[in-house]
Amino acid sequence: AKLSVNLNAVAMLRNRREVGWPSVTGIAQLVLEAGAAGLTVHPRPDERHIRRRDVYDLSDLLVDGEWDAELNIEGYPSEDFLRLVEEIKPHQVTFVPDDPAQVTSDHGWDIDANKSFLRDTIARMKDANLRVALFIDEDPTVPPDAWEVDADRVELYTGPYGATFGTPDGERHLDRLAMTARAAR
């Protein structure tokens, strides 16, 4: 496993004060210097944390910099999002089934119910030579569905585990995450 650091909370803090700091690219440089293998951003239509400009700046940082690191852009595959991804050409795009107004991601894809949409959208990203991941729940039956629509990877939603950490339910969620990860191999 390789660490990709999500910079959304940094951007959210910066946006609260409108003073330009903390700097998203400055923090990105720090995590890259510390050895992170990648940067992850989730730009939302309302730009409440990562802004479009941040995506371009981070892409430039990785292209112009000395780091062997990846950029992962995640979000709901709306037409606007897909055009941004096609323009930036990150190493990976991760499709998340969020409603644009959602505060944060709270579930993975129902791949069966969205099979045609996902297959077509993933094909479009593959035509742009992009690696595609799908955000999924802790369910070991789901990774084969992801491969069926031609996803390259999956990202596991860990919310239920985080909410129950340190409890017997937390252990149950951790076991399901482990089973799902093994099914994704």
C-alpha angles and dihedrals in degrees: 000000000000127000119243111181117220109222099191096104090052090054092045091055092047092049093053092066104030091216097115098249146142085042114226092209091044092055089044089057091050094052091046091050088050090057106264112161094214153000124238127198133177108200112195125200093250092050091225090156121355109037127205089250089057091055091054092044093050091047090052090048091056095042095046098034135086095244127112092213137130134235117221118190114194131187148104109309098242118154091257091050092048092051090051091051092047090052097046096039098205121191089252140014118202118201114216121187095227125145103234090242095053115119092221140344111285106169144020130246123291089220095184093056092045100037098123094043093048094044092052094043093047090049089054091053091046088053085058089050094247128146112234130210127185123215107232141177126248096277121125091207092064105068092068088053089053091053089049091061089046100254114159098209143002131226115211120229105228100181097112090049093049092049092053100035113150095021132096088256088054090056090050091052091047090053091051091049090052092049090049092049091051090050089053094059 
